[in-house]
Amino acid sequence: MTRSLVDRLREETGHPTDTCYTMLEEYRRFIFLIGRTGEELVPSPIVDQVWRLHTEDGPAYFDDFCPRIIGRTIYRPKPDPTHDLAFHDDPAYDRTLDYYAREFGRPQVQYWPDPDLGALRMSKALFWVIGVAAFILAYAFQSLVFAAFGVLVVVLAYVLRWKFTSLPLQLNARLGG
């Protein structure tokens, strides 16, 4: 008998059971979008992790899930190990996010990273550099204007952190793709 996909996820990722159920739900939504659109869509790394585990159980995936639930077989593309973060540059990933937003609302960033996440991290670092520089100038010139500007910049950095992150899940390094 095949172990449940949630049990396998919990075992391989180390995430709690409720997180594994959420990962599975995001995977189901992705498969639904593929079935509904008929287009080639790209999953997030976390959703791809679930898809990989599901396809490894060939009979459960190919003989039961695909024909019974989707009505056709959907093959998972072979991963390219030289392009770990290729989904960020793939227009199909952008389409996936667009379809997801139309069907289910805005995707959760911890399961569906924004392709511009690198730019967001860079902007947060820039905020911190500017804030620290403002504090140094405030101290050097005994200026409340620079101090106020530094406080504003640091507060904005925290607002960005609160707004755009929600403790993203980390992929387990031992999972090869």
C-alpha positions in Angstrom: 0.0 0.0 0.0 1.2 3.5 -0.9 2.0 6.0 1.9 0.0 9.2 1.8 1.5 12.1 0.0 1.3 14.2 3.1 3.3 11.6 5.1 5.9 11.5 2.4 6.1 15.3 2.4 6.4 15.5 6.1 9.1 12.9 6.1 11.2 14.5 3.2 10.8 18.2 4.1 10.5 18.1 7.9 7.5 20.4 7.8 4.6 20.0 10.2 1.5 18.1 9.0 -0.6 21.2 8.6 2.0 22.9 6.4 2.2 19.7 4.3 -1.6 19.8 3.8 -1.3 23.4 2.6 1.5 22.4 0.2 -0.7 19.7 -1.1 -3.6 22.1 -1.6 -1.3 24.5 -3.5 -0.2 21.6 -5.7 -3.9 20.6 -6.4 -4.6 24.2 -7.4 -1.7 24.2 -9.8 -2.8 20.9 -11.4 -6.3 22.3 -11.6 -4.9 25.3 -13.5 -3.1 23.1 -15.9 -6.2 21.0 -16.5 -8.4 24.1 -16.9 -6.1 26.1 -19.2 -4.5 23.3 -21.2 -1.4 25.4 -21.3 2.1 24.6 -20.1 2.4 26.2 -16.7 5.4 26.3 -14.3 5.0 25.5 -10.6 6.9 27.3 -7.8 9.8 25.3 -6.4 7.6 24.2 -3.4 4.7 23.1 -5.6 7.2 21.3 -7.9 8.5 19.5 -4.8 5.1 18.0 -4.2 4.6 17.2 -7.9 7.9 15.4 -7.9 6.9 13.3 -4.9 3.6 12.5 -6.5 5.0 11.4 -9.8 7.5 9.2 -8.0 4.6 7.0 -7.0 3.8 6.1 -10.6 0.7 4.0 -10.2 -0.9 6.5 -7.8 -0.2 9.4 -10.2 -0.3 8.0 -13.7 -2.9 5.2 -13.3 -5.3 6.8 -10.7 -4.9 10.5 -10.2 -4.4 11.7 -13.8 -7.1 9.7 -15.5 -9.6 9.9 -12.7 -9.2 13.4 -11.5 -7.8 15.3 -14.6 -9.0 13.2 -17.4 -5.6 13.1 -19.1 -2.0 12.6 -18.2 0.1 15.6 -17.3 3.8 14.9 -17.4 6.2 16.8 -15.1 9.1 18.3 -17.1 12.5 17.0 -16.3 14.3 19.6 -14.2 17.4 21.4 -15.4 20.0 21.3 -12.6 21.9 24.2 -14.1 18.9 26.5 -13.7 17.7 26.1 -10.1 15.8 29.5 -10.1 14.7 29.4 -13.8 11.1 29.9 -12.8 11.8 33.5 -12.0 12.7 34.2 -15.7 10.1 32.0 -17.2 7.0 33.7 -18.8 5.0 30.5 -18.1 5.6 31.1 -14.3 4.2 34.6 -14.7 1.1 33.1 -16.6 0.8 30.6 -13.7 0.6 33.4 -11.2 -1.9 35.4 -13.3 -4.2 32.3 -13.7 -3.8 31.6 -10.0 -4.8 35.1 -9.0 -7.8 35.0 -11.3 -9.0 31.7 -10.1 -8.1 31.7 -6.4 -7.0 35.2 -5.5 -3.5 36.5 -4.7 -1.1 33.6 -4.2 0.7 33.2 -0.8 4.3 34.4 -1.2 5.7 31.5 0.9 4.3 29.0 -1.6 4.4 31.1 -4.8 7.5 33.4 -4.7 7.2 36.7 -6.6 9.5 36.7 -9.6 10.7 40.1 -8.4 11.7 38.9 -4.9 15.4 39.6 -5.7 14.6 43.2 -6.5 12.6 43.4 -3.2 15.6 42.1 -1.2 17.9 44.5 -3.0 15.5 47.4 -2.2 15.4 46.4 1.5 19.2 46.4 1.7 19.3 49.8 0.0 16.8 51.1 2.6 19.1 49.9 5.4 22.2 51.5 3.8 20.4 54.8 3.3 19.0 54.7 6.9 22.4 54.0 8.5 24.0 56.7 6.4 21.3 59.2 7.5 22.0 58.3 11.2 25.7 58.8 10.6 25.1 62.2 9.0 22.8 63.1 11.8 25.4 62.3 14.4 28.2 64.0 12.4 26.2 67.2 11.7 24.1 67.2 14.9 21.0 67.4 12.6 17.5 66.3 13.5 16.5 66.4 9.8 19.0 63.6 9.0 17.8 61.7 12.1 14.2 62.0 11.1 15.0 60.8 7.6 16.9 57.8 9.0 14.0 56.8 11.2 11.6 57.1 8.2 13.8 54.9 6.0 14.2 52.2 8.7 10.4 52.2 9.4 9.8 51.8 5.6 12.3 48.8 5.6 10.2 47.1 8.3 7.0 47.9 6.5 8.4 46.2 3.4 9.4 43.2 5.5 6.0 42.9 7.0 4.1 43.5 3.7 6.1 41.2 1.4 7.2 38.3 3.5 5.5 35.8 5.6 8.2 33.4 6.7 8.8 31.7 3.4 9.4 28.0 3.5 12.8 26.8 2.7 13.3 24.0 0.3 15.1 21.0 1.8 18.5 20.7 0.2 18.4 17.0 0.0 15.4 17.1 -2.4 16.9 17.1 -5.9 14.1 18.2 -8.2 
